[in-house]
């Protein structure tokens, strides 16, 4: 496995798109996050992606893939 694997988390969402699994948000290290990571299923490489203009930090949301976008809906962005 290459790249830096994201830390443990719960209440995040994940989609699979073009040989990659993309995970967003969740609850990690005692707080909500809006980190976005991609895992290449072929190479085993993790990459942290930019979320500029993306959703606020949240957990308990859902997500789906629509064309080349990951669409996030709902969840909790406050404690």
PDB file of N, CA, C and O in Angstrom:
ATOM      1  N   UNK A   1       0.846  -1.183   0.000  1.00  0.00           N
ATOM      2  CA  UNK A   1       0.000   0.000   0.000  1.00  0.00           C
ATOM      3  C   UNK A   1       0.885   1.238   0.000  1.00  0.00           C
ATOM      4  O   UNK A   1       1.853   1.317   0.757  1.00  0.00           O
ATOM      5  N   UNK A   2       0.556   2.190  -0.839  1.00  0.00           N
ATOM      6  CA  UNK A   2       1.296   3.442  -0.957  1.00  0.00           C
ATOM      7  C   UNK A   2       0.459   4.590  -0.416  1.00  0.00           C
ATOM      8  O   UNK A   2      -0.746   4.444  -0.207  1.00  0.00           O
ATOM      9  N   UNK A   3       1.100   5.733  -0.192  1.00  0.00           N
ATOM     10  CA  UNK A   3       0.391   6.897   0.304  1.00  0.00           C
ATOM     11  C   UNK A   3       0.056   6.735   1.770  1.00  0.00           C
ATOM     12  O   UNK A   3       0.223   5.661   2.348  1.00  0.00           O
ATOM     13  N   UNK A   4      -0.422   7.824   2.364  1.00  0.00           N
ATOM     14  CA  UNK A   4      -0.763   7.792   3.784  1.00  0.00           C
ATOM     15  C   UNK A   4      -2.227   7.414   3.966  1.00  0.00           C
ATOM     16  O   UNK A   4      -3.125   8.140   3.540  1.00  0.00           O
ATOM     17  N   UNK A   5      -2.458   6.263   4.607  1.00  0.00           N
ATOM     18  CA  UNK A   5      -3.801   5.783   4.858  1.00  0.00           C
ATOM     19  C   UNK A   5      -4.498   6.711   5.856  1.00  0.00           C
ATOM     20  O   UNK A   5      -3.880   7.134   6.833  1.00  0.00           O
ATOM     21  N   UNK A   6      -5.775   7.034   5.624  1.00  0.00           N
ATOM     22  CA  UNK A   6      -6.494   7.878   6.580  1.00  0.00           C
ATOM     23  C   UNK A   6      -6.652   7.159   7.912  1.00  0.00           C
ATOM     24  O   UNK A   6      -6.643   5.930   7.971  1.00  0.00           O
ATOM     25  N   UNK A   7      -6.797   7.937   8.980  1.00  0.00           N
ATOM     26  CA  UNK A   7      -6.976   7.367  10.303  1.00  0.00           C
ATOM     27  C   UNK A   7      -8.328   6.690  10.452  1.00  0.00           C
ATOM     28  O   UNK A   7      -9.202   6.837   9.597  1.00  0.00           O
ATOM     29  N   UNK A   8      -8.497   5.950  11.538  1.00  0.00           N
ATOM     30  CA  UNK A   8      -9.784   5.275  11.770  1.00  0.00           C
ATOM     31  C   UNK A   8     -10.903   6.287  11.943  1.00  0.00           C
ATOM     32  O   UNK A   8     -10.684   7.384  12.457  1.00  0.00           O
ATOM     33  N   UNK A   9     -12.095   5.918  11.516  1.00  0.00           N
ATOM     34  CA  UNK A   9     -13.246   6.818  11.617  1.00  0.00           C
ATOM     35  C   UNK A   9     -14.525   6.005  11.570  1.00  0.00           C
ATOM     36  O   UNK A   9     -14.527   4.846  11.156  1.00  0.00           O
ATOM     37  N   UNK A  10     -15.610   6.629  12.001  1.00  0.00           N
ATOM     38  CA  UNK A  10     -16.925   6.017  11.854  1.00  0.00           C
ATOM     39  C   UNK A  10     -17.909   7.071  11.359  1.00  0.00           C
ATOM     40  O   UNK A  10     -17.597   8.261  11.314  1.00  0.00           O
ATOM     41  N   UNK A  11     -19.086   6.619  10.993  1.00  0.00           N
ATOM     42  CA  UNK A  11     -20.144   7.496  10.463  1.00  0.00           C
ATOM     43  C   UNK A  11     -19.712   8.269   9.225  1.00  0.00           C
ATOM     44  O   UNK A  11     -20.197   9.377   8.997  1.00  0.00           O
ATOM     45  N   UNK A  12     -18.810   7.711   8.421  1.00  0.00           N
ATOM     46  CA  UNK A  12     -18.379   8.325   7.164  1.00  0.00           C
ATOM     47  C   UNK A  12     -19.192   7.724   6.010  1.00  0.00           C
ATOM     48  O   UNK A  12     -20.054   6.875   6.235  1.00  0.00           O
ATOM     49  N   UNK A  13     -18.923   8.156   4.799  1.00  0.00           N
ATOM     50  CA  UNK A  13     -19.554   7.560   3.624  1.00  0.00           C
ATOM     51  C   UNK A  13     -18.471   7.174   2.627  1.00  0.00           C
ATOM     52  O   UNK A  13     -17.353   7.688   2.662  1.00  0.00           O
ATOM     53  N   UNK A  14     -18.832   6.259   1.739  1.00  0.00           N
ATOM     54  CA  UNK A  14     -17.882   5.795   0.725  1.00  0.00           C
ATOM     55  C   UNK A  14     -18.632   5.452  -0.556  1.00  0.00           C
ATOM     56  O   UNK A  14     -19.763   4.968  -0.519  1.00  0.00           O
ATOM     57  N   UNK A  15     -17.985   5.710  -1.682  1.00  0.00           N
ATOM     58  CA  UNK A  15     -18.492   5.295  -2.990  1.00  0.00           C
ATOM     59  C   UNK A  15     -17.332   4.671  -3.762  1.00  0.00           C
ATOM     60  O   UNK A  15     -16.165   4.946  -3.483  1.00  0.00           O
ATOM     61  N   UNK A  16     -17.669   3.835  -4.727  1.00  0.00           N
ATOM     62  CA  UNK A  16     -16.658   3.259  -5.618  1.00  0.00           C
ATOM     63  C   UNK A  16     -16.881   3.846  -7.006  1.00  0.00           C
ATOM     64  O   UNK A  16     -17.997   3.851  -7.526  1.00  0.00           O
ATOM     65  N   UNK A  17     -15.787   4.345  -7.596  1.00  0.00           N
ATOM     66  CA  UNK A  17     -15.868   4.974  -8.911  1.00  0.00           C
ATOM     67  C   UNK A  17     -14.560   4.753  -9.656  1.00  0.00           C
ATOM     68  O   UNK A  17     -13.488   5.044  -9.125  1.00  0.00           O
ATOM     69  N   UNK A  18     -14.637   4.240 -10.883  1.00  0.00           N
ATOM     70  CA  UNK A  18     -13.447   4.048 -11.736  1.00  0.00           C
ATOM     71  C   UNK A  18     -12.270   3.418 -10.994  1.00  0.00           C
ATOM     72  O   UNK A  18     -11.188   4.003 -10.945  1.00  0.00           O
ATOM     73  N   UNK A  19     -12.466   2.251 -10.426  1.00  0.00           N
ATOM     74  CA  UNK A  19     -11.384   1.513  -9.756  1.00  0.00           C
ATOM     75  C   UNK A  19     -10.861   2.182  -8.498  1.00  0.00           C
ATOM     76  O   UNK A  19      -9.768   1.851  -8.038  1.00  0.00           O
ATOM     77  N   UNK A  20     -11.621   3.123  -7.926  1.00  0.00           N
ATOM     78  CA  UNK A  20     -11.221   3.775  -6.688  1.00  0.00           C
ATOM     79  C   UNK A  20     -12.380   3.783  -5.699  1.00  0.00           C
ATOM     80  O   UNK A  20     -13.545   3.879  -6.085  1.00  0.00           O
ATOM     81  N   UNK A  21     -12.038   3.681  -4.412  1.00  0.00           N
ATOM     82  CA  UNK A  21     -13.007   3.886  -3.350  1.00  0.00           C
ATOM     83  C   UNK A  21     -12.728   5.267  -2.774  1.00  0.00           C
ATOM     84  O   UNK A  21     -11.589   5.578  -2.425  1.00  0.00           O
ATOM     85  N   UNK A  22     -13.755   6.090  -2.675  1.00  0.00           N
ATOM     86  CA  UNK A  22     -13.620   7.444  -2.158  1.00  0.00           C
ATOM     87  C   UNK A  22     -14.397   7.526  -0.852  1.00  0.00           C
ATOM     88  O   UNK A  22     -15.580   7.190  -0.805  1.00  0.00           O
ATOM     89  N   UNK A  23     -13.721   7.980   0.223  1.00  0.00           N
ATOM     90  CA  UNK A  23     -14.390   8.120   1.517  1.00  0.00           C
ATOM     91  C   UNK A  23     -14.413   9.591   1.914  1.00  0.00           C
ATOM     92  O   UNK A  23     -13.476  10.342   1.644  1.00  0.00           O
ATOM     93  N   UNK A  24     -15.514   9.985   2.567  1.00  0.00           N
ATOM     94  CA  UNK A  24     -15.676  11.375   2.973  1.00  0.00           C
ATOM     95  C   UNK A  24     -16.169  11.458   4.403  1.00  0.00           C
ATOM     96  O   UNK A  24     -17.031  10.690   4.829  1.00  0.00           O
ATOM     97  N   UNK A  25     -15.604  12.407   5.137  1.00  0.00           N
ATOM     98  CA  UNK A  25     -16.109  12.810   6.438  1.00  0.00           C
ATOM     99  C   UNK A  25     -16.082  11.744   7.500  1.00  0.00           C
ATOM    100  O   UNK A  25     -15.248  10.838   7.487  1.00  0.00           O
ATOM    101  N   UNK A  26     -17.005  11.872   8.411  1.00  0.00           N
ATOM    102  CA  UNK A  26     -17.109  10.954   9.528  1.00  0.00           C
ATOM    103  C   UNK A  26     -16.602  11.561  10.818  1.00  0.00           C
ATOM    104  O   UNK A  26     -16.373  12.766  10.920  1.00  0.00           O
ATOM    105  N   UNK A  27     -16.437  10.711  11.778  1.00  0.00           N
ATOM    106  CA  UNK A  27     -16.027  11.097  13.120  1.00  0.00           C
ATOM    107  C   UNK A  27     -14.686  10.431  13.407  1.00  0.00           C
ATOM    108  O   UNK A  27     -14.590   9.204  13.415  1.00  0.00           O
ATOM    109  N   UNK A  28     -13.641  11.243  13.644  1.00  0.00           N
ATOM    110  CA  UNK A  28     -12.306  10.703  13.891  1.00  0.00           C
ATOM    111  C   UNK A  28     -11.583  11.565  14.917  1.00  0.00           C
ATOM    112  O   UNK A  28     -11.726  12.787  14.930  1.00  0.00           O
ATOM    113  N   UNK A  29     -10.819  10.923  15.762  1.00  0.00           N
ATOM    114  CA  UNK A  29     -10.030  11.619  16.784  1.00  0.00           C
ATOM    115  C   UNK A  29     -10.872  12.614  17.588  1.00  0.00           C
ATOM    116  O   UNK A  29     -10.414  13.714  17.898  1.00  0.00           O
ATOM    117  N   UNK A  30     -12.095  12.224  17.922  1.00  0.00           N
ATOM    118  CA  UNK A  30     -12.942  13.047  18.772  1.00  0.00           C
ATOM    119  C   UNK A  30     -13.660  14.200  18.107  1.00  0.00           C
ATOM    120  O   UNK A  30     -14.266  15.024  18.793  1.00  0.00           O
ATOM    121  N   UNK A  31     -13.608  14.283  16.768  1.00  0.00           N
ATOM    122  CA  UNK A  31     -14.308  15.380  16.088  1.00  0.00           C
ATOM    123  C   UNK A  31     -14.757  14.969  14.691  1.00  0.00           C
ATOM    124  O   UNK A  31     -14.259  14.004  14.112  1.00  0.00           O
ATOM    125  N   UNK A  32     -15.717  15.737  14.167  1.00  0.00           N
ATOM    126  CA  UNK A  32     -16.173  15.501  12.792  1.00  0.00           C
ATOM    127  C   UNK A  32     -15.119  16.030  11.821  1.00  0.00           C
ATOM    128  O   UNK A  32     -14.368  16.951  12.140  1.00  0.00           O
ATOM    129  N   UNK A  33     -15.078  15.437  10.643  1.00  0.00           N
ATOM    130  CA  UNK A  33     -14.092  15.840   9.648  1.00  0.00           C
ATOM    131  C   UNK A  33     -14.754  15.995   8.283  1.00  0.00           C
ATOM    132  O   UNK A  33     -15.824  15.437   8.036  1.00  0.00           O
ATOM    133  N   UNK A  34     -14.120  16.746   7.411  1.00  0.00           N
ATOM    134  CA  UNK A  34     -14.565  16.792   6.015  1.00  0.00           C
ATOM    135  C   UNK A  34     -13.433  16.338   5.089  1.00  0.00           C
ATOM    136  O   UNK A  34     -13.379  16.728   3.922  1.00  0.00           O
ATOM    137  N   UNK A  35     -12.541  15.518   5.619  1.00  0.00           N
ATOM    138  CA  UNK A  35     -11.448  14.989   4.795  1.00  0.00           C
ATOM    139  C   UNK A  35     -12.002  14.048   3.733  1.00  0.00           C
ATOM    140  O   UNK A  35     -12.957  13.309   3.971  1.00  0.00           O
ATOM    141  N   UNK A  36     -11.389  14.090   2.573  1.00  0.00           N
ATOM    142  CA  UNK A  36     -11.774  13.270   1.429  1.00  0.00           C
ATOM    143  C   UNK A  36     -10.549  12.487   0.978  1.00  0.00           C
ATOM    144  O   UNK A  36      -9.515  13.074   0.661  1.00  0.00           O
ATOM    145  N   UNK A  37     -10.664  11.170   0.949  1.00  0.00           N
ATOM    146  CA  UNK A  37      -9.553  10.305   0.546  1.00  0.00           C
ATOM    147  C   UNK A  37     -10.000   9.370  -0.566  1.00  0.00           C
ATOM    148  O   UNK A  37     -11.163   8.971  -0.632  1.00  0.00           O
ATOM    149  N   UNK A  38      -9.066   9.028  -1.432  1.00  0.00           N
ATOM    150  CA  UNK A  38      -9.305   8.078  -2.496  1.00  0.00           C
ATOM    151  C   UNK A  38      -8.321   6.915  -2.359  1.00  0.00           C
ATOM    152  O   UNK A  38      -7.131   7.118  -2.116  1.00  0.00           O
ATOM    153  N   UNK A  39      -8.836   5.702  -2.518  1.00  0.00           N
ATOM    154  CA  UNK A  39      -8.006   4.501  -2.478  1.00  0.00           C
ATOM    155  C   UNK A  39      -8.084   3.826  -3.840  1.00  0.00           C
ATOM    156  O   UNK A  39      -9.156   3.385  -4.255  1.00  0.00           O
ATOM    157  N   UNK A  40      -6.962   3.744  -4.533  1.00  0.00           N
ATOM    158  CA  UNK A  40      -6.898   3.097  -5.846  1.00  0.00           C
ATOM    159  C   UNK A  40      -6.896   1.591  -5.631  1.00  0.00           C
ATOM    160  O   UNK A  40      -5.940   1.045  -5.080  1.00  0.00           O
ATOM    161  N   UNK A  41      -7.956   0.914  -6.058  1.00  0.00           N
ATOM    162  CA  UNK A  41      -8.099  -0.516  -5.826  1.00  0.00           C
ATOM    163  C   UNK A  41      -7.079  -1.347  -6.601  1.00  0.00           C
ATOM    164  O   UNK A  41      -6.803  -2.487  -6.225  1.00  0.00           O
ATOM    165  N   UNK A  42      -6.518  -0.801  -7.668  1.00  0.00           N
ATOM    166  CA  UNK A  42      -5.513  -1.524  -8.453  1.00  0.00           C
ATOM    167  C   UNK A  42      -4.112  -1.396  -7.871  1.00  0.00           C
ATOM    168  O   UNK A  42      -3.397  -2.390  -7.745  1.00  0.00           O
ATOM    169  N   UNK A  43      -3.717  -0.175  -7.515  1.00  0.00           N
ATOM    170  CA  UNK A  43      -2.346   0.059  -7.045  1.00  0.00           C
ATOM    171  C   UNK A  43      -2.207   0.003  -5.532  1.00  0.00           C
ATOM    172  O   UNK A  43      -1.098  -0.138  -5.017  1.00  0.00           O
ATOM    173  N   UNK A  44      -3.327   0.113  -4.808  1.00  0.00           N
ATOM    174  CA  UNK A  44      -3.266   0.145  -3.349  1.00  0.00           C
ATOM    175  C   UNK A  44      -2.790   1.474  -2.798  1.00  0.00           C
ATOM    176  O   UNK A  44      -2.312   1.535  -1.665  1.00  0.00           O
ATOM    177  N   UNK A  45      -2.912   2.541  -3.578  1.00  0.00           N
ATOM    178  CA  UNK A  45      -2.428   3.860  -3.164  1.00  0.00           C
ATOM    179  C   UNK A  45      -3.558   4.723  -2.600  1.00  0.00           C
ATOM    180  O   UNK A  45      -4.634   4.829  -3.189  1.00  0.00           O
ATOM    181  N   UNK A  46      -3.286   5.341  -1.436  1.00  0.00           N
ATOM    182  CA  UNK A  46      -4.188   6.318  -0.826  1.00  0.00           C
ATOM    183  C   UNK A  46      -3.754   7.717  -1.232  1.00  0.00           C
ATOM    184  O   UNK A  46      -2.559   8.001  -1.298  1.00  0.00           O
ATOM    185  N   UNK A  47      -4.727   8.602  -1.506  1.00  0.00           N
ATOM    186  CA  UNK A  47      -4.457  10.001  -1.819  1.00  0.00           C
ATOM    187  C   UNK A  47      -5.501  10.847  -1.091  1.00  0.00           C
ATOM    188  O   UNK A  47      -6.693  10.545  -1.141  1.00  0.00           O
ATOM    189  N   UNK A  48      -5.051  11.908  -0.416  1.00  0.00           N
ATOM    190  CA  UNK A  48      -5.996  12.859   0.169  1.00  0.00           C
ATOM    191  C   UNK A  48      -6.352  13.869  -0.900  1.00  0.00           C
ATOM    192  O   UNK A  48      -5.470  14.467  -1.516  1.00  0.00           O
ATOM    193  N   UNK A  49      -7.656  14.063  -1.125  1.00  0.00           N
ATOM    194  CA  UNK A  49      -8.143  14.952  -2.176  1.00  0.00           C
ATOM    195  C   UNK A  49      -8.574  16.291  -1.596  1.00  0.00           C
ATOM    196  O   UNK A  49      -8.850  16.399  -0.401  1.00  0.00           O
ATOM    197  N   UNK A  50      -8.629  17.294  -2.435  1.00  0.00           N
ATOM    198  CA  UNK A  50      -9.050  18.642  -2.054  1.00  0.00           C
ATOM    199  C   UNK A  50     -10.574  18.704  -1.959  1.00  0.00           C
ATOM    200  O   UNK A  50     -11.270  18.178  -2.827  1.00  0.00           O
ATOM    201  N   UNK A  51     -11.094  19.341  -0.915  1.00  0.00           N
ATOM    202  CA  UNK A  51     -12.545  19.497  -0.763  1.00  0.00           C
ATOM    203  C   UNK A  51     -12.961  20.963  -0.824  1.00  0.00           C
ATOM    204  O   UNK A  51     -14.010  21.329  -0.293  1.00  0.00           O
ATOM    205  N   UNK A  52     -12.165  21.793  -1.453  1.00  0.00           N
ATOM    206  CA  UNK A  52     -12.492  23.220  -1.534  1.00  0.00           C
ATOM    207  C   UNK A  52     -13.899  23.398  -2.082  1.00  0.00           C
ATOM    208  O   UNK A  52     -14.233  22.888  -3.151  1.00  0.00           O
ATOM    209  N   UNK A  53     -14.712  24.124  -1.337  1.00  0.00           N
ATOM    210  CA  UNK A  53     -16.093  24.341  -1.745  1.00  0.00           C
ATOM    211  C   UNK A  53     -17.004  23.162  -1.446  1.00  0.00           C
ATOM    212  O   UNK A  53     -18.180  23.178  -1.811  1.00  0.00           O
ATOM    213  N   UNK A  54     -16.470  22.133  -0.780  1.00  0.00           N
ATOM    214  CA  UNK A  54     -17.258  20.949  -0.459  1.00  0.00           C
ATOM    215  C   UNK A  54     -18.050  21.120   0.826  1.00  0.00           C
ATOM    216  O   UNK A  54     -18.064  22.200   1.417  1.00  0.00           O
ATOM    217  N   UNK A  55     -18.709  20.054   1.258  1.00  0.00           N
ATOM    218  CA  UNK A  55     -19.522  20.113   2.475  1.00  0.00           C
ATOM    219  C   UNK A  55     -18.688  20.402   3.721  1.00  0.00           C
ATOM    220  O   UNK A  55     -17.486  20.140   3.761  1.00  0.00           O
ATOM    221  N   UNK A  56     -19.354  20.943   4.728  1.00  0.00           N
ATOM    222  CA  UNK A  56     -18.694  21.139   6.018  1.00  0.00           C
ATOM    223  C   UNK A  56     -18.421  19.779   6.660  1.00  0.00           C
ATOM    224  O   UNK A  56     -18.944  18.754   6.221  1.00  0.00           O
ATOM    225  N   UNK A  57     -17.599  19.790   7.698  1.00  0.00           N
ATOM    226  CA  UNK A  57     -17.319  18.554   8.425  1.00  0.00           C
ATOM    227  C   UNK A  57     -18.636  17.973   8.926  1.00  0.00           C
ATOM    228  O   UNK A  57     -19.479  18.697   9.456  1.00  0.00           O
ATOM    229  N   UNK A  58     -18.811  16.646   8.752  1.00  0.00           N
ATOM    230  CA  UNK A  58     -20.069  16.025   9.145  1.00  0.00           C
ATOM    231  C   UNK A  58     -19.900  14.527   9.355  1.00  0.00           C
ATOM    232  O   UNK A  58     -18.915  13.923   8.929  1.00  0.00           O
ATOM    233  N   UNK A  59     -20.881  13.953  10.017  1.00  0.00           N
ATOM    234  CA  UNK A  59     -20.933  12.506  10.211  1.00  0.00           C
ATOM    235  C   UNK A  59     -22.375  12.054  10.044  1.00  0.00           C
ATOM    236  O   UNK A  59     -23.295  12.871  10.081  1.00  0.00           O
ATOM    237  N   UNK A  60     -22.572  10.765   9.862  1.00  0.00           N
ATOM    238  CA  UNK A  60     -23.909  10.211   9.745  1.00  0.00           C
ATOM    239  C   UNK A  60     -24.627  10.561   8.455  1.00  0.00           C
ATOM    240  O   UNK A  60     -25.852  10.451   8.394  1.00  0.00           O
ATOM    241  N   UNK A  61     -23.916  10.975   7.432  1.00  0.00           N
ATOM    242  CA  UNK A  61     -24.496  11.353   6.148  1.00  0.00           C
ATOM    243  C   UNK A  61     -24.542  10.135   5.223  1.00  0.00           C
ATOM    244  O   UNK A  61     -24.128   9.034   5.587  1.00  0.00           O
ATOM    245  N   UNK A  62     -25.046  10.364   4.044  1.00  0.00           N
ATOM    246  CA  UNK A  62     -25.045   9.337   3.012  1.00  0.00           C
ATOM    247  C   UNK A  62     -24.436   9.939   1.749  1.00  0.00           C
ATOM    248  O   UNK A  62     -24.360  11.160   1.611  1.00  0.00           O
ATOM    249  N   UNK A  63     -24.009   9.091   0.842  1.00  0.00           N
ATOM    250  CA  UNK A  63     -23.406   9.584  -0.403  1.00  0.00           C
ATOM    251  C   UNK A  63     -23.703   8.611  -1.537  1.00  0.00           C
ATOM    252  O   UNK A  63     -23.929   7.419  -1.328  1.00  0.00           O
ATOM    253  N   UNK A  64     -23.694   9.161  -2.731  1.00  0.00           N
ATOM    254  CA  UNK A  64     -23.825   8.356  -3.926  1.00  0.00           C
ATOM    255  C   UNK A  64     -22.913   8.946  -4.989  1.00  0.00           C
ATOM    256  O   UNK A  64     -22.469  10.088  -4.871  1.00  0.00           O
ATOM    257  N   UNK A  65     -22.640   8.180  -6.006  1.00  0.00           N
ATOM    258  CA  UNK A  65     -21.820   8.660  -7.116  1.00  0.00           C
ATOM    259  C   UNK A  65     -22.764   8.990  -8.264  1.00  0.00           C
ATOM    260  O   UNK A  65     -23.609   8.172  -8.627  1.00  0.00           O
ATOM    261  N   UNK A  66     -22.627  10.186  -8.840  1.00  0.00           N
ATOM    262  CA  UNK A  66     -23.429  10.618  -9.981  1.00  0.00           C
ATOM    263  C   UNK A  66     -22.479  11.147 -11.043  1.00  0.00           C
ATOM    264  O   UNK A  66     -21.840  12.181 -10.846  1.00  0.00           O
ATOM    265  N   UNK A  67     -22.382  10.451 -12.158  1.00  0.00           N
ATOM    266  CA  UNK A  67     -21.398  10.734 -13.197  1.00  0.00           C
ATOM    267  C   UNK A  67     -20.009  10.745 -12.549  1.00  0.00           C
ATOM    268  O   UNK A  67     -19.588   9.721 -12.011  1.00  0.00           O
ATOM    269  N   UNK A  68     -19.294  11.856 -12.583  1.00  0.00           N
ATOM    270  CA  UNK A  68     -17.948  11.884 -11.999  1.00  0.00           C
ATOM    271  C   UNK A  68     -17.914  12.634 -10.666  1.00  0.00           C
ATOM    272  O   UNK A  68     -16.858  13.118 -10.258  1.00  0.00           O
ATOM    273  N   UNK A  69     -19.058  12.736  -9.985  1.00  0.00           N
ATOM    274  CA  UNK A  69     -19.158  13.466  -8.720  1.00  0.00           C
ATOM    275  C   UNK A  69     -19.586  12.542  -7.595  1.00  0.00           C
ATOM    276  O   UNK A  69     -20.322  11.580  -7.816  1.00  0.00           O
ATOM    277  N   UNK A  70     -19.120  12.838  -6.378  1.00  0.00           N
ATOM    278  CA  UNK A  70     -19.623  12.195  -5.172  1.00  0.00           C
ATOM    279  C   UNK A  70     -20.604  13.177  -4.548  1.00  0.00           C
ATOM    280  O   UNK A  70     -20.221  14.288  -4.181  1.00  0.00           O
ATOM    281  N   UNK A  71     -21.861  12.778  -4.427  1.00  0.00           N
ATOM    282  CA  UNK A  71     -22.907  13.639  -3.889  1.00  0.00           C
ATOM    283  C   UNK A  71     -23.170  13.221  -2.448  1.00  0.00           C
ATOM    284  O   UNK A  71     -23.514  12.069  -2.185  1.00  0.00           O
ATOM    285  N   UNK A  72     -23.006  14.167  -1.505  1.00  0.00           N
ATOM    286  CA  UNK A  72     -23.199  13.922  -0.080  1.00  0.00           C
ATOM    287  C   UNK A  72     -24.513  14.563   0.342  1.00  0.00           C
ATOM    288  O   UNK A  72     -24.814  15.691  -0.049  1.00  0.00           O
ATOM    289  N   UNK A  73     -25.305  13.835   1.149  1.00  0.00           N
ATOM    290  CA  UNK A  73     -26.603  14.346   1.588  1.00  0.00           C
ATOM    291  C   UNK A  73     -26.771  14.125   3.086  1.00  0.00           C
ATOM    292  O   UNK A  73     -26.449  13.057   3.607  1.00  0.00           O
ATOM    293  N   UNK A  74     -27.278  15.142   3.771  1.00  0.00           N
ATOM    294  CA  UNK A  74     -27.659  15.012   5.167  1.00  0.00           C
ATOM    295  C   UNK A  74     -26.500  14.909   6.133  1.00  0.00           C
ATOM    296  O   UNK A  74     -25.414  15.436   5.894  1.00  0.00           O
ATOM    297  N   UNK A  75     -26.755  14.221   7.227  1.00  0.00           N
ATOM    298  CA  UNK A  75     -25.761  14.063   8.263  1.00  0.00           C
ATOM    299  C   UNK A  75     -25.841  15.168   9.304  1.00  0.00           C
ATOM    300  O   UNK A  75     -26.730  16.019   9.274  1.00  0.00           O
ATOM    301  N   UNK A  76     -24.900  15.129  10.213  1.00  0.00           N
ATOM    302  CA  UNK A  76     -24.849  16.078  11.320  1.00  0.00           C
ATOM    303  C   UNK A  76     -23.549  16.874  11.212  1.00  0.00           C
ATOM    304  O   UNK A  76     -22.463  16.294  11.200  1.00  0.00           O
ATOM    305  N   UNK A  77     -23.658  18.196  11.136  1.00  0.00           N
ATOM    306  CA  UNK A  77     -22.446  19.018  11.078  1.00  0.00           C
ATOM    307  C   UNK A  77     -22.208  19.780  12.374  1.00  0.00           C
ATOM    308  O   UNK A  77     -21.253  20.550  12.471  1.00  0.00           O
ATOM    309  N   UNK A  78     -23.060  19.576  13.364  1.00  0.00           N
ATOM    310  CA  UNK A  78     -22.886  20.179  14.696  1.00  0.00           C
ATOM    311  C   UNK A  78     -22.877  19.061  15.715  1.00  0.00           C
ATOM    312  O   UNK A  78     -23.314  17.948  15.422  1.00  0.00           O
ATOM    313  N   UNK A  79     -22.383  19.344  16.909  1.00  0.00           N
ATOM    314  CA  UNK A  79     -22.374  18.317  17.960  1.00  0.00           C
ATOM    315  C   UNK A  79     -23.718  18.188  18.604  1.00  0.00           C
ATOM    316  O   UNK A  79     -23.893  17.371  19.509  1.00  0.00           O
TER     317      UNK A  79
END
